[in-house]
Amino acid sequence: MSTAEWIDTSMKGVTWTRTCKEKRVQRGPLTQDETADLVVVGGGFCGLTTAITAARAGLRVTVLEGGIVGVGASGRTGGYTVPNHPHGLTPGDVEERLGPRKGHAFNALVAEGPNRVAELVREYGIRSDYLQNGWTLPAHSSISLAKVRTAYDQWKAFGAPVQWLDREQIAAETGASGYIAGWKNPVGAVVNPFAHSQGLARAAEQEGARIYEDTRVTAIDQPAPGQVVITARANGVSRRVQAGKVLIATNAYTDDLVPKLSKSIITLYLYTCATRPLSPEILKTVVPNKNCFTDLRDATGFARLDVEGRLIAGGAVFVSAINPRNYGLKYSRDKVLMLFPQLRGHDITFQDYWEGYNCITEAYLPHIQRLKPDVFSLLGCSTRGVSLMQNLGLLMGEFFGGRRNLDDVPVELVDGVRTIRMQGFKTAVGRNIFPIFQLKDRLRLT
Ligand SMILES: Cc1cc2nc3c(=O)[nH]c(=O)nc-3n(C[C@H](O)[C@H](O)[C@H](O)COP(=O)(O)OP(=O)(O)OC[C@H]3O[C@@H](n4cnc5c(N)ncnc54)[C@H](O)[C@@H]3O)c2cc1C
């Protein structure tokens, strides 16, 4: 199935559209051929932030988005803005994988990323309910406690402002039951990601970028150095943009714009859901500090509230379930009641449910692929893309604008496409593994 079919511009069921304070601007499709210094394919966090800094550096930037701004993962995330690596990776693991120089810079980008997002919010007046009250990593078991402690020790040694919390403190911080201890980084934040995408698009346009929606790139050719021809379809008509450089920022929604590009990532199919607004009384006990947390369970436990007091939960879609939506909602209901037993007897009907795609690389770290001399992709942010993809995008825009070397963007640089062995099989496994994750958690193997 083409990833084009994954794009649902209705944003049906996405809670963030209910509370979006940014004006939703309808941008027209590309209606004529044009030229640009830089074409960005994809209007998510990565593409839009790249457009901001590249346009600010004086480039003529065109963003081509197949759906609407934020329609991919960016407008659909849980909005957890996390200063930590995914999948239990520690700062030390990252330095081992990327080497000391890039590893250190990548760790800094992750540790301080939410602060840079806060600067963007301030600078452009983005109305995305960005609230920097911290993020917490709680330990749910003795196995996870060892990992949580290692991560804490390494971040502390790195210089991140982490604080260790004992059992009582972690309960007070999260409002949740069953956690043994953990740590908090006050830099972490929550955001309305759909509103944030709209605000970033406004900022990019303010800097001079042009953004076209409903314009799907279908081919990218480089006939000569410094000359890239991008073909896109809009309203059933093919248009061309001649550009100096191209960034493919399509993350999980990547098609084979360059042969086999989609095989360089494993796509994950995720869902998020939101309860009805909780009562003011119960809100004093559930995530009372209006921050967020994510734990190290395989079928992760996490929680945050939206601005109207909805509890946001979610997991991976189990595609082989008779009804994947009902399966996900039942799982989330059970998980919410386990984490917050004080909700028993209260209305925790899920008002909203939505799905989206995200992607990982085998190293759980994003990479830049140089696909042709002037055509790049930046993909594979794993499940921590809210802050990371914006921060990487800002750096990529500076690179295109001549203000930074490519080697100073602290991710691995790959020449050509790095395909993943048995990518199709691994992606299929990802669609069916959620019950196994749950079982491992129940058996206390995580
Ligand atoms: C349900 C869900 C929950 C998540 N929760 C969190 C979270 O709480 N915290 C966190 O840190 N991360 C979370 N993530 C991950 C995070 O959202 C992503 O890593 C991040 O938003 C990726 O941004 P992006 O700009 O790289 O890609 P995307 O936002 O996916 O943007 C890619 C864009 O490319 C467009 N596109 C694709 N092909 C073409 C084409 N040929 N032509 C033109 N346009 C094209 C798509 O329409 C899309 O808009 C979540 C992801 C999902 C799916």
The ligand as an SDF file (V2000), in Angstrom:
LIG
                    3D

 53 58  0  0  0  0  0  0  0  0999 V2000
    0.3290    8.4350   17.3330 C   0  0  0  0  0  0  0  0  0  0  0  0
    1.7200    8.9880   17.5370 C   0  0  0  0  0  0  0  0  0  0  0  0
    2.0740    9.4790   18.7920 C   0  0  0  0  0  0  0  0  0  0  0  0
    3.3550   10.0200   18.9870 C   0  0  0  0  0  0  0  0  0  0  0  0
    3.6390   10.5640   20.2120 N   0  0  0  0  0  0  0  0  0  0  0  0
    4.8460   11.1740   20.3900 C   0  0  0  0  0  0  0  0  0  0  0  0
    5.1160   11.8750   21.5960 C   0  0  0  0  0  0  0  0  0  0  0  0
    4.2610   12.0080   22.4690 O   0  0  0  0  0  0  0  0  0  0  0  0
    6.3480   12.4220   21.7550 N   0  0  0  0  0  0  0  0  0  0  0  0
    7.3170   12.3610   20.7760 C   0  0  0  0  0  0  0  0  0  0  0  0
    8.4060   12.8860   20.9720 O   0  0  0  0  0  0  0  0  0  0  0  0
    7.0620   11.7410   19.6020 N   0  0  0  0  0  0  0  0  0  0  0  0
    5.8500   11.1770   19.3920 C   0  0  0  0  0  0  0  0  0  0  0  0
    5.5680   10.5890   18.1800 N   0  0  0  0  0  0  0  0  0  0  0  0
    6.5810   10.7080   17.1200 C   0  0  0  0  0  0  0  0  0  0  0  0
    6.5910   12.1210   16.5150 C   0  0  0  0  0  0  0  0  0  0  0  0
    5.3010   12.5600   16.3320 O   0  0  0  0  0  0  0  0  0  0  0  0
    7.2870   12.1170   15.1650 C   0  0  0  0  0  0  0  0  0  0  0  0
    8.5600   11.5830   15.3710 O   0  0  0  0  0  0  0  0  0  0  0  0
    7.4570   13.4980   14.5170 C   0  0  0  0  0  0  0  0  0  0  0  0
    6.2700   14.2170   14.5480 O   0  0  0  0  0  0  0  0  0  0  0  0
    7.9400   13.3200   13.0870 C   0  0  0  0  0  0  0  0  0  0  0  0
    7.9770   14.5710   12.4440 O   0  0  0  0  0  0  0  0  0  0  0  0
    8.3630   14.6610   10.9280 P   0  0  0  0  0  0  0  0  0  0  0  0
    8.2210   16.0630   10.5130 O   0  0  0  0  0  0  0  0  0  0  0  0
    9.6750   14.0150   10.7100 O   0  0  0  0  0  0  0  0  0  0  0  0
    7.3190   13.7180   10.1570 O   0  0  0  0  0  0  0  0  0  0  0  0
    5.7430   13.8790    9.9290 P   0  0  0  0  0  0  0  0  0  0  0  0
    5.1220   14.7820   10.9090 O   0  0  0  0  0  0  0  0  0  0  0  0
    5.1770   12.4980    9.8430 O   0  0  0  0  0  0  0  0  0  0  0  0
    5.6400   14.6150    8.5350 O   0  0  0  0  0  0  0  0  0  0  0  0
    5.8530   13.9870    7.3110 C   0  0  0  0  0  0  0  0  0  0  0  0
    4.9890   14.7100    6.3000 C   0  0  0  0  0  0  0  0  0  0  0  0
    5.3940   14.3270    4.9940 O   0  0  0  0  0  0  0  0  0  0  0  0
    4.2340   14.3700    4.1590 C   0  0  0  0  0  0  0  0  0  0  0  0
    4.5380   13.5820    2.9590 N   0  0  0  0  0  0  0  0  0  0  0  0
    4.8270   12.2630    2.8750 C   0  0  0  0  0  0  0  0  0  0  0  0
    5.1010   11.9220    1.5870 N   0  0  0  0  0  0  0  0  0  0  0  0
    4.9800   13.0570    0.8550 C   0  0  0  0  0  0  0  0  0  0  0  0
    5.1570   13.3410   -0.5270 C   0  0  0  0  0  0  0  0  0  0  0  0
    5.5140   12.3920   -1.4000 N   0  0  0  0  0  0  0  0  0  0  0  0
    4.9470   14.6130   -0.9520 N   0  0  0  0  0  0  0  0  0  0  0  0
    4.6080   15.5990   -0.0760 C   0  0  0  0  0  0  0  0  0  0  0  0
    4.4330   15.3680    1.2470 N   0  0  0  0  0  0  0  0  0  0  0  0
    4.6210   14.1160    1.7170 C   0  0  0  0  0  0  0  0  0  0  0  0
    3.1580   13.7680    5.0420 C   0  0  0  0  0  0  0  0  0  0  0  0
    1.8600   14.1310    4.5930 O   0  0  0  0  0  0  0  0  0  0  0  0
    3.5070   14.3670    6.4170 C   0  0  0  0  0  0  0  0  0  0  0  0
    2.8010   15.5600    6.6740 O   0  0  0  0  0  0  0  0  0  0  0  0
    4.3040   10.0340   17.9380 C   0  0  0  0  0  0  0  0  0  0  0  0
    3.9460    9.5330   16.6860 C   0  0  0  0  0  0  0  0  0  0  0  0
    2.6700    9.0210   16.4790 C   0  0  0  0  0  0  0  0  0  0  0  0
    2.3030    8.5120   15.1140 C   0  0  0  0  0  0  0  0  0  0  0  0
  1  2  1  0
  2  3  1  0
  2 52  2  0
  3  4  2  0
  4  5  1  0
  4 50  1  0
  5  6  2  0
  6  7  1  0
  6 13  1  0
  7  8  2  0
  7  9  1  0
  9 10  1  0
 10 11  2  0
 10 12  1  0
 12 13  2  0
 13 14  1  0
 14 15  1  0
 14 50  1  0
 15 16  1  0
 16 17  1  0
 16 18  1  0
 18 19  1  0
 18 20  1  0
 20 21  1  0
 20 22  1  0
 22 23  1  0
 23 24  1  0
 24 25  2  0
 24 26  1  0
 24 27  1  0
 27 28  1  0
 28 29  2  0
 28 30  1  0
 28 31  1  0
 31 32  1  0
 32 33  1  0
 33 34  1  0
 33 48  1  0
 34 35  1  0
 35 36  1  0
 35 46  1  0
 36 37  1  0
 36 45  1  0
 37 38  2  0
 38 39  1  0
 39 40  1  0
 39 45  2  0
 40 41  1  0
 40 42  2  0
 42 43  1  0
 43 44  2  0
 44 45  1  0
 46 47  1  0
 46 48  1  0
 48 49  1  0
 50 51  2  0
 51 52  1  0
 52 53  1  0
M  END
$$$$
